Amino acid sequence: MIHRMAPEMLVRRTERWFVRQGAPTMIEGYGFRSHVLPRMLPALTFVAVGSLAWLVLQRSAGLSKWVLLGVIVAVMVSAWILLSLFVRRLPSFSPRTTVLLLIAYAAMPVIVPVLQLVIDEEVTTPGTLDPQNEWLIPVWFVAFFGVAFVATMLATTYGLGALLKAAIRHVIADLRNSVHLLGRALPPMLFVTLFLFFTGELWQAMNELRWPRVSLVVLLFAAITVLAAAARLRDEIGRVEQDLRPEVLTVACKGTPLAGVEITEPLPPKRLNGRQVRNLLVMLAIRQLVQAAVVGLALFSFFVVLGLIVVTPPIAEQWIGSAPKMSLIPGVPSAMLRNATLFAAFGSMYFSVISMSDAEHRRQFFAPVIEKVERTLEVRAVYLDVRERARA
């Protein structure tokens, strides 16, 4: 292989390409200290500085509070950008730096509530604080910082941000395809759900059901969709073929930092570890969930328009048995929006599960994603070969 760029720089740029593609685990030697923690640093700093800024805002009032809030947000965003540029040029953290960063972040759940208690004692009179509830403050802060750390680590490890952006771009580009698929799937879904939409008992239940409980029902349908998609998509990953002939690799490397690498012989397939397989699974699952969200939004709009046309206020009152509770939208009952949300969640789940077994939908939806997975594996094979030559 011949390339004008130094092999070490070529490897570094290819690793950044993997990160932008939402497949950072394809980097050889991918680990927490060497790759994950440096990219987590901007987000962790944002959380820590934001918690301290919240304490400062507690002692401000009036217009100065909003001015101070604007200044703090500007400083936090600037720090995020500067730290992102810094870690982009930093290959990895030393063990000592890693320990210091983790200790500093672990100390924040202790520092913040202590400062909060000091502020509360300064701005309140003695005896106004409830001693029985004071111990809850550090517990909440520990839980908040712990959840923030775990969520940031998972999102960074598997490149969730880049995958979500790519999925949204694909959905926007394939909007015509999504409408076509919705048109094919809408009649059978309406056959199952349309008559239930005009059920008086359901309107009575939705009139009394609060939005938090409706959200739990939507999450239940989403969980079923994820479970069904995970089982199906794992089979799809197992069928991905690694064709590593020189002409195939040359085409795959176009538009990547490896575009100028000369490939003269086939490369052997590279085995994937568990983390890399999960990364590819997340790549496919996010695309599936975003597609389901688009279908659900279209169904929600359909049922709202249908309800506005058919279900007049007197009809809604007759079904519910009393005056319907109105939503924030003038003239729209809350039961109508909750019904539309319920059927949209069910319809998107039904559509996602059934469509995975439809050959035409698999060809239209899975083919571009599978091609992206195959290209990622082909670029990884060339990247590993270049890396081995550079080390040699």
N, C-alpha and C positions, 0 to 999 in steps of 0.2 A: 504494500500500500504506500502511495506517495502523496504527500500533502505539503503545501508550502508553510502552513501554520505549524508551530511547535506542537508535538503530540500532547504535552501536558495542558497547554491552553485549549487544544481541541477537546480534550476530555472534559475540562471544566465547563466549556460552553455547551457541550452535549448534556452534561448533568443539569445545567440550568434549563435546557430545552425540555428535559424530562419533567422538571418542576412545573414549567408553564403548561405542559400537556396534562397535568394532574396525575402523573405516574412517577412520583419521586422515589418510590421503593425500587425502581429499576436501576438506581445508582448502586454501583458495587461498593460494598462496605457501608451501606446505609445504616446509621445508628443514631441513638438519641443524642449523644454528646457531639458527634461530628456533623450531623445534618439537621436534626429536629430542633434541638434547643436553640441554636443560633437563629433559626427562622421563627421560633416562638417568642424571642425576646421583644420585638415591637409590641405584640399583643399583650404580653405580661406586663410590660411597662405601662401600656395604656390603661390596664385594669388597676395597677397600683397607684398611678398618678390620679386616675379618675376617682378612686376612693378617698384619697387625700383632698382632692379638690371639692368633693362633696362635703367634707368637714368644714372647709373654708366658707362654703356657701351658707352653712348653717348660721354663721355669725354675721351675714350680710342681709340687707333688706332694701326694698325700693328699687330705684333705677340702677344703683350701683351694683346690686346683685346680678342683674342681667348683663351689665357691662363686664363684670368680673367673670361671669359664666362664658361670655364670648371670648374673653382673653384666654381663659383656661382651655376651652375647646381648641382655639388656634394653637396654643402651645402643645397640647396633646397630639394634634394632627401633625404638627411640624416634627415633634419627637418621633412619631411613628415613621414618617418619611425618612428622616435622617438615620434612624436605626436600621431601617430596611436597606438603605444604601450601604450602611456600614457592614451588616452581616452578609450582604451579597458578595463583598470582597474578602470576607474572612472565611478561610476554609473550615475551621473548626475551633472549638474552645478547648483550652487545656483543662486537665482534671481539676486544678486549683481554681480556675475561673468558674468551672461548672459548679463546684461545691459552694463558692461564694454567692453565685447567682441564686442557687436553690435556697441557701440559708436566708438571703435577703428577701426572697419572695415568701418563704415560710414565716418570716418575722412580721410580715404585713398584717396578718389576721390578729396579731397581738398589739402591734403599734397603733393601728387604726381605732380599735375599741377603747384603748387606754386614753388616746387623745379625745375620743368622743366623751368619755366619762369626765375628763378634765373640763371640757367645754361645757358639759351639762351642769357641773358643779359651779362653774363661774356665772352662768346665765340664769340659774334657778336658785331659789331660796332653800335653806337646809330643810330636809324632811319631805321635799316634794317628790323625790325619786322613790320609786317602789323597789325596795331591796330584793323582793322576791323575783323580780323580772330582770335585775341587772345581769345575772349570769347568762341570760339568753343572748345578750349582745355579742360576746365573743363567739358563742356557738354559731350564730348566724353568719358572722364574718368568716369563721373557719370554713363553714359549708360553702359560702359564696366563692371564696378564693380557691377552695378545692375543686368545685365544679368548673370554675373558669379555667383552672390549670388542666384538668382532664379533657375538657372540651377543646381547648386550644391544642393540646398534644395530639388528639385524634385527628382534628382537622388538618394539622400540619403534617402529620405522618402520612396520611393518605391523600393529601392535596385536595381537600373538599372544596375549597374556594375556587380553584382553577376548574375543577370538574363541574361545579354548579354554573360557572360562567359559560363554559363550553356547551353544557346542556341547554341553557337558555338561548344561546346563539343558534344552536341546531334547531330548536323548536321554532324560533322566529323565521329561520330560513325555510323550514319545512311546514310553515303554517298552512299552505295550500294542501299539503299531504295530510295534515291533521284534520282539516275540514272535510277532506274526502273520506278519511277513516271514520270520522264522527257521523257523516251522512250514511255510511254503511252500517254503523253500529246503532244509530239512534232508533230505528224502528223496533228491533227486538227488545231494546232496553225500555222503550215506552210501552211495549206490550206487557212488560212485567210491572212497571211502576206507575203508569198513567192513571189507572183506576184507583190505586191506593192514594194518589194525591187528592182525590175528591172524597176521601173517607172522613165523616164527621168525627169519629172517635179519635183519629189521628190529629185533627185540628184542635180538638179539646186538649189532648196531651201536649201538643206543641205550644198551645197558648199558656200552659202552666209551667212547662219545662224551661229552665233558665239556660242561658248561653254556655256556662261552664259544663253542664251536663251534655249539651249538644256537642261541644268540643270533644268530650270524652268519647262519644259515639263515633265522631269523625276519626279520632285517633285509633279507635278499634278497627275501623275499616282500613285505615292506612297500614296498621300492623298486619292485617291479613294480606294486603297487597304485597308488603315487603316479604313476608314469609313465602308466599307463592312465587314471587319473582326470584327470590334467592335460590329456591330449589331449581327453577327453570334455567336461570342464568348460569348457575354452576355447570350445568350440562353444556351450555353454549360455550363456556370457556374451555371445557374439555375437548370440544370439537375444533377449536382454533388450530389451524395448521401453520407450522413454521417452515415456509418455503425459503430457504437461505441460499438460492442460486445467485451468482454474481449479478445477472441482469435484474433480478427481483430486488436485490439489496440496493442496487444503484438507483432504481426508481423510488424505493422507500426513503432513501436518504436525501432526495431532492427537497429543498426548503428547510433543511436542518444544517447544523454546523458540520456534519459529516458529508456534505454534498460534494466536496472535492476529493474525497478519498477514493483511490483506485482499488477496485475489488477484482481480483483475478481468479479466485477459486471459491468453491462453496464453503460455507462455514458450518460447523456442527451445531445442532440445536442446543440451546442452553436451558437447563432445568430451572424451574421457578420454585422459590420457597413459599412457605405459607403466607407470609406478609405480602409478597408480590401477587399471589393469587387473590388475596382479599382486596388488594388495590384494584385489580382488574374487575373484580366483582362489584366493588363500589362504583367504578366507572360506568358499568352497565346499569346498575340499580338506580343511580341518580338520573340517568337519561330516562329510565322507565317511569320514575316517580314524577319527574317534571312533565312528561307526556301525560300522565294520569291527571296531574293538576290542571293542565290545559283543557282536557276533556271535562273534568269536574267543573271548571269555571264556565264552560259553554253550557253544560247541563243546568247549572245554577241560573244562568241568564235565561235559559228557555223556560224553566219552571216559574221564575218571577214574572216574565212577560205573560205566560199562560194564566197565572193567578190574577194578574192585573186585568186581563181581558174577561175572564170567566167569573171569578169569585168577587162579586160586589160586596160592599159592607153589609147589606142586609143578609146576603147568603152566608157570609162568614159568621154573623151574629146568630143565625139560625143553627148552623152546624155546632158552634161552640156552646150555645145555650145562654150566652150573655154577651155583653158588649166586648168585642175583642180588644186585647191590649195592643196599643199602637206602638210602632217602632219610632226611631228618630226621623225616619222619612215620612213626611206628611201623607196621610191617607193610606199607608201601607201597614197592615197588621203584622205584629211580630211573629205570629204563627205562620204566616206565609213565607217569611224569610227563613224561619227554622225548618219548615217543610222542604223548601228548596235546597237548603244546605244538606239536609238528611238524604234526599234523593240524589243530589249531586255526588255526595260521598259514596253512596251505594252504587250509583251508576258508573263512576270512575273505577271503583274496585271491580265490578262485574266486567267492565270493558277491558281492564288490564289483565285479568285472569283468563278470560275467554280468548282474547286476541293473541295471547302467547302461543296458542295451539293452532292459530289460523296461518296457513302457509303464505298467503298473499301479504298479510300484515307483517309476518316475520321477514319476508323479502324486502318490504318497503322500510321497516323500522330497524331491524337488527343488522341488515347488511352494512349500512354506513358505520355503525358502531363496531361491528366485528372487524371491518376493514381497518378501523383506527387501532384496534387492539393488535391486529396482525402487523400493522406498520410499526407500532411501538416495540413489539418483540423483534422485528427485523432490524430496526435501528439499534436496539440493545445488543444484538449479536455483533454488529459492526463496532459499536462502542466498546464492548468487552475485548474485541480483537485489537483495537487501537490501544486500549489501556494496557493490555499485556505486552504489546510491542514497546510502548513507552517505558514501562517498568523494566523491560529487558535491556 
